[in-house]
Amino acid sequence: MYIESEDYRDLWQLAHEWAGYNPEKTDLGNLPKQVELNLKRLSAAIINRSLAVRTKNVAIFIDDSVLEYLLNIRHFFKLLKCRSGKSINKDYLESIYVRRPNFLDWCEKEKYPNSDFWVLTQVIESYKVSNRPKNEIEDKAVCRALAKAYWDIDPNIHPAHMADSRAIKIYANGNQYDISTIKEWIADIDPLIKERKTGRPRHVVYKIDLETGTLPKD
């Protein structure tokens, strides 16, 4: 596990322990029926946003915005395959983590039994994420991916407004960099770079809300 805390279980481990099996001793090609059922239940709950989860780096499926869908589309299809039983990817399932209070609340709400197996042996005050990359190279890559996704929706978004968007601040650690730095990172992928006028950008309403990541409802 990358998250070193009793308060977290990865999906593979959780589905097994919930069914009373050791996750290190089952055969992927012949999983116990209850483990398979647990994986389907967990996957469905994550897709429906009934159960909060995270990777070692960030929470996923936190809202219904277009941005969240674009960022999590890889997770969506892998979980969809797991829910249907068509494909169970152990490596992937071991990279998605559930926090104990969220799991217990979900079990209580859904009236699922046998959720008392997860007992803490010590008081958990915090958790530590190991091997989490914290560098400019990754921040730049995330920033460019977000900008590309937003510009695909609305090419009129001004680079200055893009650099100040909530998504870049949260997912690309934008608050740690000058806006001029972020604008340099995304300059070559700006679809209207040759048409931009110099000077202070005017306030305009874009096709996507840069503060919430959502599209207008009307």
PyMOL commands that set and color helices and strands:
alter all, ss='L'
color gray80, all
select helices_A, chain A and resi 11-19+28-30+33-47+66-71+73-84+90-93+100-110+136-153+159-163+166-171+174-176+179-189
alter helices_A, ss='H'
color red, helices_A
select strands_A, chain A and resi 3-4+8-10+53-54+59-60+97-99+128-129
alter strands_A, ss='S'
color yellow, strands_A
deselect
rebuild
show_as cartoon
